[in-house]
Amino acid sequence: MDSDGHETMRKSQSTITSYLDDAPVAREVISKQSWLWTGINVVMAIFFALAAFVQINDPDPYIWIPIYLIPCLLCCAIVWSRDAVDQLYWRVTAAVHMGFSILGIVILTFHVGGLHMKQGFFNPLGLEEGRELFGLLIALGWTLLCWFSGHIMTTCSAGKLSILTGVTVLLGMLPLTMWGTCYQSNFKHCDDML
């Protein structure tokens, strides 16, 4: 072997060695991310369960209870098994739910937009349909985040994964926090929540 061949071989060996040296740190970061991911799915499962529960008083609970109960069950599946997202039953259920959510979002957007144009109504949360629209957006957004979570966890570097996990934790806590604030402060648009 010539000197260039030895140099190339030494570089590749040092790369492999440094990769193996960093592997425990990467595994530790991924392990922490997995526990945070499980925890935030517990929080979202509770949020969706509560959202489904308060739909009992809704004029059409047969529509809205499943809309919130399905994401609750999908979150519970992730808590039960972190690999649930890769299972066919999870993917099919999530895909069907996302399809109906998108349809509902389109219909409610036109309805709320039409009311806004007619009445000049400014706050969409003041309308039941506006709250339903935002509920669908939360359910769709979280289901999409869960859908792509497996891909994100396997392709991101440890640093990017830490940032994404932090953002996910904030996004996951937001609906429950906002709901708690809204209910406790008793804003006018939340009078009929419970």
Phi and psi in degrees as a GROMACS rama.xvg file:
@    title "Ramachandran Plot"
@    xaxis  label "Phi"
@    yaxis  label "Psi"
@TYPE xy
-84.5308  176.387  ASP-2
-66.175  -32.8368  SER-3
-65.533  -37.4689  ASP-4
-65.8106  -41.9647  GLY-5
-65.3667  -39.7023  HIS-6
-64.2207  -43.9017  GLU-7
-61.9116  -42.2924  THR-8
-65.2765  -40.5759  MET-9
-64.581  -40.1354  ARG-10
-63.8226  -44.0446  LYS-11
-67.496  -36.5061  SER-12
-66.7281  -39.2576  GLN-13
-68.523  -34  SER-14
-64.2174  -45.4716  THR-15
-63.1322  -43.8709  ILE-16
-62.4441  -44.4962  THR-17
-67.4968  -33.9428  SER-18
-64.369  -44.1134  TYR-19
-68.0154  -33.9451  LEU-20
-65.4847  -34.8373  ASP-21
-82.8761  -13.6124  ASP-22
-58.7616  -44.1732  ALA-23
-61.2088  -37.2233  PRO-24
-65.5079  -44.4767  VAL-25
-62.3182  -42.7958  ALA-26
-62.8847  -39.1707  ARG-27
-64.8546  -42.0711  GLU-28
-64.3522  -45.3439  VAL-29
-63.8175  -38.4941  ILE-30
-62.6363  -43.3938  SER-31
-62.4322  -40.4565  LYS-32
-63.239  -38.4357  GLN-33
-63.7965  -42.6672  SER-34
-67.8969  -39.0469  TRP-35
-64.1765  -41.356  LEU-36
-61.7735  -42.7126  TRP-37
-63.6113  -44.7  THR-38
-62.1982  -42.46  GLY-39
-71.122  -28.4431  ILE-40
-70.4828  -30.2767  ASN-41
-63.0779  -46.1988  VAL-42
-60.6934  -45.3795  VAL-43
-68.7537  -34.2763  MET-44
-62.2592  -41.9542  ALA-45
-63.6924  -44.5282  ILE-46
-58.934  -49.6138  PHE-47
-66.5085  -34.1403  PHE-48
-64.9225  -43.6118  ALA-49
-64.7115  -40.5177  LEU-50
-62.985  -39.1547  ALA-51
-67.3178  -40.6315  ALA-52
-62.1217  -43.6469  PHE-53
-71.6882  -8.43551  VAL-54
-78.2871  -5.58273  GLN-55
-58.4933  -36.1024  ILE-56
-85.2939  -1.93023  ASN-57
-71.0344  149.695  ASP-58
-62.5154  -26.0359  PRO-59
-130.94  68.6616  ASP-60
-66.8311  -26.2828  PRO-61
-63.1056  -19.6309  TYR-62
-91.5322  -47.8853  ILE-63
-83.2289  -28.4525  TRP-64
-63.0449  -49.2399  ILE-65
-63.6669  -31.9471  PRO-66
-60.6804  -35.9272  ILE-67
-94.666  -28.3496  TYR-68
-71.5697  -35.4681  LEU-69
-63.5729  -48.9555  ILE-70
-61.436  -32.5397  PRO-71
-60.5714  -46.6028  CYS-72
-67.9576  -35.7525  LEU-73
-64.8169  -40.7568  LEU-74
-64.7457  -40.4634  CYS-75
-62.5569  -37.8097  CYS-76
-63.3188  -39.0816  ALA-77
-66.8971  -39.0784  ILE-78
-64.43  -41.8386  VAL-79
-65.3719  -44.992  TRP-80
-143.817  119.535  SER-81
-63.9268  -19.4525  ARG-82
-91.9813  7.17774  ASP-83
-59.4177  -31.5665  ALA-84
-60.4795  -27.4047  VAL-85
-86.0787  -4.86019  ASP-86
-82.9615  147.867  GLN-87
-60.925  -43.9816  LEU-88
-59.1091  -39.4345  TYR-89
-68.3206  -45.564  TRP-90
-63.0961  -44.749  ARG-91
-65.9153  -46.9224  VAL-92
-59.6248  -45.8966  THR-93
-64.8103  -41.2334  ALA-94
-64.4167  -43.8376  ALA-95
-64.197  -44.6787  VAL-96
-62.2988  -43.2066  HIS-97
-64.105  -37.7568  MET-98
-61.1528  -47.7751  GLY-99
-66.6614  -35.0044  PHE-100
-64.2254  -43.7844  SER-101
-62.6772  -42.7878  ILE-102
-60.0942  -46.4026  LEU-103
-63.0227  -39.1599  GLY-104
-63.1774  -43.1179  ILE-105
-63.0195  -47.968  VAL-106
-61.8014  -48.5998  ILE-107
-68.5346  -31.8351  LEU-108
-63.0004  -44.627  THR-109
-66.5448  -39.1644  PHE-110
-65.3394  -50.7719  HIS-111
-65.6826  -39.383  VAL-112
-63.0568  -39.5449  GLY-113
-64.4628  -42.4388  GLY-114
-65.0127  -36.8136  LEU-115
-63.2592  -42.4008  HIS-116
-67.6854  -40.6305  MET-117
-72.5127  -48.1428  LYS-118
-99.1166  -10.0796  GLN-119
67.7888  24.9784  GLY-120
-69.021  130.556  PHE-121
-98.8292  -41.6389  PHE-122
-94.4599  110.627  ASN-123
-66.043  -21.7978  PRO-124
-73.6871  -10.7965  LEU-125
-75.2444  -14.012  GLY-126
-106.09  144.192  LEU-127
-59.4477  -39.8015  GLU-128
-64.8872  -33.8171  GLU-129
-66.5343  -41.4942  GLY-130
-66.5382  -38.6655  ARG-131
-63.2297  -39.8135  GLU-132
-60.6721  -46.4442  LEU-133
-68.5398  -32.483  PHE-134
-63.1932  -42.2726  GLY-135
-64.4668  -39.5907  LEU-136
-63.3635  -40.2342  LEU-137
-64.9344  -46.4506  ILE-138
-62.1984  -45.1499  ALA-139
-65.6789  -45.6738  LEU-140
-60.435  -43.9272  GLY-141
-69.4638  -39.0543  TRP-142
-64.2604  -40.2985  THR-143
-63.5744  -42.1334  LEU-144
-60.9083  -43.1392  LEU-145
-65.0408  -39.7468  CYS-146
-57.034  -43.7664  TRP-147
-93.1738  0.845621  PHE-148
-62.4901  -39.0313  SER-149
-62.8597  -43.0424  GLY-150
-64.9749  -42.2759  HIS-151
-63.8385  -44.3957  ILE-152
-66.3966  -27.9778  MET-153
-92.6461  -16.7983  THR-154
-109.761  -14.4446  THR-155
-88.871  150.504  CYS-156
-71.8469  165.528  SER-157
-60.8597  -39.2194  ALA-158
-65.4079  -47.0621  GLY-159
-65.3114  -37.2051  LYS-160
-63.3649  -38.0043  LEU-161
-64.136  -43.1374  SER-162
-64.7358  -47.0819  ILE-163
-61.777  -37.2995  LEU-164
-65.9644  -41.9481  THR-165
-60.5339  -44.5205  GLY-166
-63.3955  -41.7364  VAL-167
-63.7478  -41.1826  THR-168
-62.0446  -43.5832  VAL-169
-63.117  -45.1106  LEU-170
-64.3367  -36.9732  LEU-171
-68.9402  -33.4061  GLY-172
-81.2948  -22.0391  MET-173
-59.1589  -50.707  LEU-174
-60.1072  -44.4807  PRO-175
-67.1235  -39.8271  LEU-176
-65.2208  -45.4029  THR-177
-63.7754  -40.5989  MET-178
-64.3291  -44.5206  TRP-179
-61.9529  -41.7932  GLY-180
-65.0714  -44.1143  THR-181
-63.3193  -45.665  CYS-182
-68.0263  -42.0715  TYR-183
-70.1841  -39.4718  GLN-184
-78.4021  -15.5461  SER-185
55.6825  50.1426  ASN-186
-60.6809  152.214  PHE-187
-55.6577  -40.1382  LYS-188
-74.6985  -3.62861  HIS-189
-109.906  7.6704  CYS-190
-57.8477  -34.2596  ASP-191
-98.5105  19.3196  ASP-192
-70.3481  -39.8354  MET-193
